Amino acid sequence: MTPVVPAESDKARAELEDEGQPRWRRTLYAVWLSQLIVVIGFGFVAPFLPFYVRELGITDERQLRIWAGLLIFAPGLMFTIFGPLWGIVADRYGRKLMLARAVFAGAGILALMGTVSNAWQLLGLRFLQGALTGSISAAMALVSSTAPTARLGYSMGLMQTSIFVGFAIGPLVGGLSADYLGYRESFYIAGGLLFVAGLVVVLGVKENFVRPTAEMVKANGDLRSVARNPGFSAVLAILFLVNLGGTIAWPIFPLFVESLGVPGGRVAVATGVLLFVSGLAAAVSAIVMGRVSDRRGPRPILILSTLFSGIFSIPHALVRSVAQLLGVRALFGLAAGGTGPSVNALVGRMVPRDSYGRAYGITSAAAWLGATVGPLVGGFTASALGLRAPFVIMGVVLIIVSGVVAAVVKEGEDARSV
């Protein structure tokens, strides 16, 4: 789908398109499809992960909430460490190769999760998942390096829809699978989905990658040289805070849904439906906000998205039924949809193309560090104060982030030429 830019002549539009690699749209759509399948696969297990832990022997409810946080913490911690390292490898050997590596590794690890006999084995595989996967950052680096600069917001917005739609469809279908087929069988299905996504990358993605010489590698510098780009450190701090706030309630969300009382006891299905609604709303918002970002710049979109995400987080703590929660989730999804495209577009405008692997590796590490701390905060908070408290903390953090963006991200930084 081609964005409409009325102010451009056909000639000017053609010139803008030429800034990207040849057939960049084919690569964009192939990567989009692969990531959609990947996120569906990982989202497939989201509605029942705490219940799977319960089946593995952790039956005390307070311990279960802590374990739910630990299982989100584990991959986040490892990707915080390994993400920048994989980014260096991507810049030197190709982003397509790194994307295929991440997807196929995820396929094997998800399948193995269906074979575990206790919670500790599951936790170990979650650590391994964080060390070997990270397909989203690899996908963002690949798309950013091939798309024209003037289409970066649109491309990032479209990529963000793969995440939101995937997390909308995955939990919905995964919840049905868990209730009707079983938890272990669902892990096998999820692994199969990622294997298909890997084939899409291998067969559908085209990258005109030229391996840099030793002199070019030396001239381009290391991770620190990327981090020194103006405004980059501020974006890292924002990414950390956004993901910390956004994941505080994630590990206890299925348990919160269960506490509301689900007719028929189909908690996994109800959780999947709720995540489907918020994911679908966020997907629509992401593609719209991505286009607006190309015209207005990412900064105002990021400010508004984080502000309203925080505002709509707090009412989660007030709902008394699944029906009420459904409406709140829809509003939250619409608000949150613009966050990812705006942040990724900011990064894409701040660093040169030959550093995109490292740049998105570093930003993904910051994001995962936030997503590592957030679930721990949520898990311990829920254990001490109840299942509603994390949503209030989540809202406050996101509102604060909006103020931080307004204060530290300058107008000129989000328009830097690459």
NORPECOR-V725206 format. One line per field, one symbol per residue. burial: 1 if it has 24 or more other C-alpha atoms within 12 Angstrom, else 0. A space follows every 10 residues. Layout:
BEGIN
burial=???
END
This chain:
BEGIN
burial=0010000000 0000001011 1001111111 1111111111 1111111111 1111010000 1101111111 1111111111 1111111111 1111111111 1111111111 1111010010 0111111111 1111111111 1111111111 1111111111 1111111111 1111111110 0011111111 1111111111 1101111000 0000000001 0110011011 1111111111 1111111111 1111111111 0100011111 1111111111 1111111111 1111101111 1111111111 1111111010 0100111111 1111111111 1111111111 1111111111 1111111111 1111111111 1110011111 1111111111 1111110111 00111101
END
